[in-house]
Amino acid sequence: MVGGGEGAFIGGVHRMAARLDGHWDLVAGNFQSDPEKSVAFGKAQGIETDRAYPDFRTMAASEAKRADRIDAVAIVTPNSTHHAIARAFLDVGIPVICDKPMTITRKHAEDLADVVAKTGLPFILTHNYSGYPMMRQAREMVTSGGLGAVRIVQVEYAQDWLATELPGNKQADWRSDPAKAGPGGALGDIATHAFQLLEFVTGLQVQTMAAELSAFVPGRRVDDNVNIMLRFGTEARGMLWASQVATGSVNGLKLRVFGDKGGIEWAQETPETLLFTPLGEQQRVIRRGGAGVSVSATYASRVPGGHPEGYLEGFAQIYADAAELVRAHQEGREANAFAKLAPGVGDGVRGVKFIEAAVASSKNNGAWTALE
């Protein structure tokens, strides 16, 4: 692992998710930019002294020479550092599991995509919500035609944790710094999740958008509220709202898809149920682990129905998919179809293009802008 040291939030989540299914062991890391603190943190995690590294370049070079080299590296650092770290490990033949957004510039995103295309190395992007069983159920329902032709897609991601300035908060500080977070605030941090999820579930790709980005907190240098209208390559239309100043909202990721034969609705805060309403019929509740769920949803489930399953398990599914992709690469075989649902480098490039187009549209008074 690179990043995720003392004071980090997402690093601990990655470590728990990676361990949940028994596929991964944490054996090496560069956890903080301060070399001494990084080594000390690694030792506290039970890592051998010679594999608790002072910096990521030393880690990549050293691990590449070992007979028991790491199978993959997880990158859980601020956005601006992703490219350099990922490139260092890809260049020595080590697969990458990377937090989103993949990079902060299109040039860097396309560079990583080129390397992956040339080497064939697995690259997994941790858009963890696409690991939820009910999101894989929803994808199968939409793509199999269960909703008919998609007409409307609505997705939102509402939080309130940045409704005021949080001086001294490590997580807030880097997310509010465009040099570290990139050109998007809420746009890069949570709207990219919403964007990836709507494309994952519907199979549609956004072609053009009209965006308005706002910074409601005085002095904030990146957006904290995002409103975007979306057009696809079909008659379907979409809307995306993401906010980190929505007072009273905790982690309100919601998705609704409406077709000419039916509609579905899902909310991350009640992740085990998917509402399905066929046209002209009573609404149905589809439950994780219940009757009638798809094979892909069952594959992504860990405990019997009725026993709560949520955020960590959804995150763990991405790590389980990553394990299958890495093993398949090592063994020279085709990975199973379920693992191929994991977000990859192509999703990373799409996410960066999404951020770029939204910023450009907003600067041009919400003009329709191509995502290309």
C-alpha positions in Angstrom: 0.0 0.0 0.0 1.1 3.5 -0.7 -0.6 6.1 1.5 -3.2 5.4 4.2 -1.0 6.2 7.2 -1.8 8.0 10.4 -4.7 10.4 10.2 -5.9 8.9 6.9 -9.5 7.8 6.5 -9.7 5.7 3.3 -6.5 3.7 3.9 -8.1 1.9 6.8 -11.2 1.1 4.8 -9.0 -0.3 2.0 -7.1 -2.5 4.4 -10.3 -3.9 6.0 -11.9 -4.5 2.6 -8.8 -6.2 1.2 -8.6 -8.6 4.1 -12.3 -9.4 4.3 -12.4 -12.3 1.9 -8.9 -13.7 2.7 -7.5 -12.9 -0.8 -4.9 -10.3 0.3 -2.3 -9.8 2.9 -0.6 -6.5 3.6 3.1 -7.2 3.4 4.7 -3.9 2.3 4.0 -0.2 2.2 5.0 3.4 2.1 2.3 4.9 4.2 3.3 8.6 4.7 5.4 11.2 3.0 7.5 11.5 6.2 10.0 8.6 5.8 10.4 8.0 9.6 6.6 8.1 10.2 6.0 5.8 7.2 8.4 3.2 8.5 7.0 3.4 12.1 3.4 3.0 10.8 4.4 0.0 8.7 5.9 -1.7 11.7 2.7 -1.0 13.7 0.8 -2.8 10.9 3.0 -5.9 11.5 5.1 -5.3 8.3 8.7 -6.6 8.3 11.3 -3.8 8.8 12.8 -4.2 5.3 9.4 -3.8 3.7 8.3 -0.7 5.5 9.5 1.8 3.0 10.5 5.5 3.3 9.1 6.4 -0.2 7.2 4.8 -3.0 10.0 4.8 -5.6 12.2 2.8 -3.2 9.3 0.5 -2.6 8.6 -0.1 -6.3 12.3 -0.7 -7.1 12.9 -3.0 -4.1 9.7 -5.0 -4.5 10.4 -5.6 -8.2 13.7 -7.4 -7.3 12.2 -9.7 -4.6 11.4 -13.3 -5.3 8.3 -12.8 -3.1 7.4 -9.5 -4.6 4.0 -8.0 -4.0 1.2 -9.1 -6.3 -0.3 -5.6 -6.5 0.0 -2.2 -4.9 -3.0 -0.2 -3.5 -2.7 3.6 -4.0 -4.7 5.6 -1.4 -3.0 9.0 -1.6 -4.3 12.5 -2.6 -5.4 12.6 -6.3 -2.4 14.6 -7.6 0.0 11.9 -6.7 -1.8 8.9 -8.3 -0.1 9.1 -11.7 3.5 9.1 -10.5 2.9 6.3 -8.0 0.9 4.1 -10.5 3.5 4.7 -13.2 6.4 3.7 -10.9 4.8 0.3 -10.1 3.4 -0.4 -13.6 6.9 0.3 -15.0 8.3 -2.6 -13.0 5.5 -4.9 -13.8 3.3 -4.6 -10.7 -0.5 -4.4 -11.0 -2.2 -1.4 -9.5 -5.4 -0.9 -7.4 -6.0 2.8 -7.3 -8.4 5.1 -5.6 -10.4 7.5 -7.7 -10.2 9.8 -9.6 -7.4 8.0 -11.4 -5.4 11.2 -12.1 -6.1 15.0 -12.2 -5.2 15.5 -15.9 -6.3 13.8 -19.1 -2.7 13.6 -20.2 -1.8 11.5 -17.1 -4.9 9.4 -17.4 -4.3 8.5 -21.0 -0.6 7.8 -20.2 -1.7 5.2 -17.7 -4.2 3.7 -20.1 -1.4 3.4 -22.7 0.9 1.6 -20.3 -1.9 -0.8 -19.3 -2.8 -1.5 -22.9 0.9 -2.2 -23.8 1.7 -4.4 -20.8 -1.7 -6.1 -20.1 -1.2 -5.5 -16.4 -4.4 -5.4 -14.3 -5.4 -1.9 -13.2 -8.4 -1.7 -10.9 -10.1 1.6 -9.9 -11.9 1.5 -6.5 -15.3 2.8 -7.4 -16.6 0.7 -4.6 -20.3 1.3 -5.0 -20.3 -0.7 -8.2 -19.4 -3.7 -6.0 -22.7 -3.6 -4.2 -24.9 -6.7 -5.0 -27.9 -4.6 -5.8 -26.0 -2.4 -8.2 -25.0 -5.6 -10.1 -28.6 -6.7 -10.0 -29.7 -3.3 -11.3 -27.1 -3.5 -14.1 -28.3 -6.9 -15.2 -32.0 -5.7 -15.1 -31.2 -2.7 -17.3 -28.9 -4.3 -19.8 -31.1 -7.3 -20.2 -34.0 -5.1 -21.2 -36.1 -5.5 -18.0 -36.8 -1.7 -18.0 -37.2 -1.4 -21.7 -35.6 1.6 -23.4 -34.0 3.9 -20.9 -35.5 7.3 -20.9 -34.3 9.1 -17.7 -31.4 8.6 -15.4 -31.2 10.5 -12.1 -28.2 10.2 -9.8 -27.3 12.2 -6.7 -24.6 12.1 -4.0 -25.3 14.4 -1.1 -23.1 15.0 1.9 -22.7 17.9 4.4 -19.3 17.4 6.0 -17.8 20.3 4.1 -20.7 22.7 4.8 -18.2 24.9 6.8 -14.4 25.2 6.8 -12.7 22.6 8.9 -9.2 24.1 9.8 -6.7 21.5 10.6 -8.7 18.6 9.3 -6.3 16.6 7.1 -9.0 15.1 4.9 -10.7 18.5 4.3 -7.5 20.3 3.7 -6.2 18.3 0.8 -9.7 18.0 -0.8 -10.0 21.8 -0.8 -6.6 22.3 -2.3 -6.8 22.3 -6.2 -3.0 21.5 -6.3 -3.8 18.2 -4.5 -7.4 17.4 -5.4 -7.3 18.6 -9.0 -9.7 21.1 -10.6 -12.8 19.5 -9.0 -13.8 19.5 -5.4 -17.1 17.7 -4.8 -16.9 17.0 -8.6 -13.8 14.9 -8.3 -14.4 13.5 -4.8 -18.0 12.2 -5.1 -19.6 13.3 -8.4 -17.1 10.9 -10.1 -18.7 8.0 -8.1 -22.2 9.1 -9.2 -21.0 9.4 -12.8 -19.3 6.0 -12.8 -22.3 4.3 -11.2 -24.9 5.6 -13.7 -22.7 4.5 -16.6 -22.1 1.1 -15.0 -25.7 0.4 -14.3 -27.2 1.7 -17.5 -24.5 0.7 -20.0 -25.0 4.2 -21.5 -22.2 6.7 -22.0 -22.5 10.4 -21.4 -21.7 12.3 -24.6 -22.5 15.9 -23.7 -23.2 17.8 -20.5 -24.3 21.2 -19.2 -22.8 21.9 -15.8 -22.9 24.5 -13.0 -20.2 24.2 -10.3 -20.6 26.3 -7.2 -18.4 27.0 -4.1 -20.8 28.1 -1.4 -18.3 28.3 1.4 -16.6 31.7 1.3 -13.0 31.5 0.1 -13.2 27.8 -1.0 -11.0 27.3 -4.1 -12.8 24.3 -5.5 -16.5 23.5 -6.0 -18.6 22.1 -3.2 -21.9 21.7 -5.2 -22.4 20.3 -8.7 -25.5 20.4 -10.9 -25.2 18.7 -14.3 -27.6 17.8 -17.1 -26.6 14.9 -19.3 -27.2 13.6 -22.8 -26.3 10.2 -24.0 -26.0 8.6 -27.5 -29.7 7.7 -27.3 -32.9 9.6 -26.5 -32.2 9.1 -22.8 -31.6 12.2 -20.7 -29.9 12.4 -17.3 -29.3 14.6 -14.3 -26.5 14.5 -11.7 -26.3 16.4 -8.5 -23.4 16.1 -6.0 -22.9 18.3 -3.0 -20.8 18.4 0.1 -22.7 21.3 1.6 -26.2 19.6 1.7 -27.0 20.2 5.4 -28.4 17.0 7.0 -27.1 14.6 4.4 -24.5 12.1 5.4 -23.7 9.8 2.5 -26.8 10.1 0.2 -25.9 8.4 -3.0 -29.1 7.6 -4.9 -29.8 6.3 -8.4 -33.0 6.1 -10.3 -33.4 4.7 -13.8 -36.7 5.0 -15.8 -37.4 3.0 -18.9 -40.5 2.7 -21.1 -41.4 -0.6 -19.4 -40.4 0.1 -15.8 -38.2 1.9 -13.3 -35.7 1.1 -10.5 -34.6 3.1 -7.5 -31.7 2.5 -5.1 -30.2 4.4 -2.1 -26.7 3.7 -0.7 -27.9 4.2 2.9 -30.3 1.3 2.4 -28.2 -0.7 0.1 -29.8 -4.1 0.4 -33.0 -3.2 -1.4 -33.7 -2.3 -4.9 -37.2 -0.9 -5.8 -38.6 -2.1 -9.2 -41.8 -0.8 -10.6 -43.0 -2.4 -13.9 -45.2 0.0 -15.9 -48.8 -0.2 -14.6 -48.0 -2.6 -11.8 -47.4 -2.6 -8.1 -43.9 -1.7 -6.9 -41.7 -4.6 -6.0 -38.9 -4.8 -3.5 -35.9 -6.9 -4.5 -33.7 -7.8 -1.5 -30.1 -8.9 -1.5 -30.1 -12.6 -0.8 -33.8 -12.9 -1.6 -35.7 -14.8 -4.3 -35.2 -13.8 -7.9 -31.9 -12.0 -7.6 -29.4 -12.3 -10.4 -26.3 -14.6 -10.5 -24.0 -11.6 -10.5 -25.8 -10.2 -7.4 -25.5 -13.5 -5.6 -21.8 -13.7 -6.5 -21.2 -10.4 -4.8 -23.0 -11.4 -1.6 -21.2 -12.7 1.5 -23.8 -13.3 4.1 -27.3 -14.8 4.1 -30.2 -12.5 3.3 -31.6 -10.6 6.3 -28.1 -10.2 7.8 -27.0 -6.6 7.1 -24.3 -6.2 4.4 -23.1 -2.9 3.1 -20.2 -0.5 2.6 -17.2 -2.7 3.6 -18.6 -5.7 1.7 -19.2 -3.6 -1.4 -15.6 -2.3 -1.1 -14.4 -5.9 -0.5 -16.0 -7.0 -3.7 -13.8 -4.7 -5.7 -10.8 -6.2 -4.0 -12.1 -9.7 -4.6 -12.5 -8.9 -8.3 -9.0 -7.4 -8.3 -7.7 -10.7 -6.8 -9.3 -12.7 -9.6 -7.9 -10.4 -12.3 -4.4 -10.5 -10.8 -4.5 -14.3 -10.5 -5.8 -14.7 -14.0 -3.0 -12.5 -15.3 -0.4 -14.5 -13.4 -1.8 -17.8 -14.6 -2.2 -16.7 -18.2 -5.9 -17.4 -18.3 -9.2 -15.5 -18.8 -10.6 -13.9 -15.7 -14.2 -14.8 -14.7 -17.0 -12.6 -16.0 -17.9 -11.3 -12.6 -14.4 -9.9 -11.9 -14.5 -8.1 -15.3 -17.2 -5.9 -13.8 -14.6 -4.2 -11.7 -13.9 -0.6 -12.7 -10.6 -0.3 -14.6 -8.3 2.1 -16.4 -11.0 2.9 -19.0 -13.3 4.0 -16.2 -10.5 6.1 -14.9 -10.0 7.9 -18.2 -13.8 8.5 -18.4 -13.8 10.0 -14.9 -11.1 12.4 -15.7 -12.8 13.4 -19.0 -16.0 13.9 -17.0 -14.3 16.3 -14.6 -12.7 18.2 -17.5 -15.9 18.6 -19.4 -17.9 19.7 -16.3 -15.3 22.3 -15.4 -15.2 23.6 -19.0 -19.0 23.7 -19.2 -19.4 25.6 -15.9 -16.8 28.2 -17.0 -18.8 28.7 -20.2 -22.0 29.5 -18.3 -23.3 26.0 -18.5 -22.9 25.5 -22.2 -23.4 22.0 -23.6 -19.9 20.5 -23.7 -18.7 17.2 -25.2 -17.2 14.5 -23.1 -14.5 13.4 -25.5 
